[in-house]
């Protein structure tokens, strides 16, 4: 009986971890924790090296 309960707890914790780390976006996780959303590198920083030589305004 207690083994069934232990297995249920482990499976529930695994499901919660999967939803939290894999399914929820980082911005939503941060908002739920009351923190500022993480800022990615993205193109808004004006990257200069991933586009054509010389101009380089496009990011991947």
Order of alpha helices (4+ residues) and beta strands (2+ residues): alpha-alpha
